[in-house]
Amino acid sequence: MALTTRLAAGEVSVRNGILGALLRTEYRRLIDEMEQVELQRGAIVYRANQQIEYVYFPEDAVVAMIDAMDDGRTVEVGIIGNEGMVGINIFLGGLTTPDRAVVQLAGSARRMRARDLRKEIRFGSPLQRLLLLYTQAFVAVISQSVACAQYHSVEQRLARWILTMHDDAPREFPMLHSTVAAVLGARRSGISICAAHLRDLRLIDYMRGHILVVDKRGLEKKSCECYQFIRKQYKNMRTQVPKLLA
């Protein structure tokens, strides 16, 4: 779901939407302040209330922002793939994050020191304008995710999660019921029951901790409206980029 561009013939394509929307000269200048890292599935990028040292621009990786209650319950705040940036609190002037960031799908990301980002988001810079546009979309996604956790069934939310992962992942991707349960704030047994039902309907298939989407349209019908709402936010963001940078 990312904007992608190619710098020049023979050069590697930019796989993050925010970075890919930058002008070639701006991207080349910024890339010197970044390093490419590999994020492993299950790795904790940030812990709650931890000071943010780096921000991440996912390429292949997918990161979930999770909020935890005092009683141990969890709720998904938002999922960040190659359309965005992990560490948006730095852009908003914060130093820490109230949420935990956990890698859902292993993959690469561009990492940048938070202090370097603060220097770059000077008023009116291309990166500053892109991050403002992304933040507007992500805030809408956060609001929808919270409402989703409150009003929609576990099966609907699981279908939405699978579709979201499918948008950013290869044809088959890993899924541990315990991990998904922690992200969605549900019981592991509930995830197992719903996943089995979706498999019985021949919408998905899974074995040995991996899942395959068999019928995407059918899975979309089982999902809540939040999946299409979230897709629409990022689609609108992409359509606004040319006008924003004109």
Secondary structure, DSSP 8 states (H G I E B T S, - for coil): ----EE-STTS-EE-SHHHHTS-HHHHHHHHTTEEEEEE-TT-EEE-TTEE--EEEEESS-EEEEEEE-TTS-EEEEEEE-TTS-B-HHHHTT-SEESSEEEEEE-EEEEEEEHHHHHHH--TT-HHHHHHHHHHHHHHHHHHHHHHHHHHS-HHHHHHHHHHHHHHHS-SEEE--HHHHHHHHT--HHHHHHHHHHHHHTTSEEEETTEEEES-HHHHHHHS-THHHHHHHHHHHHHHHHHHHT-
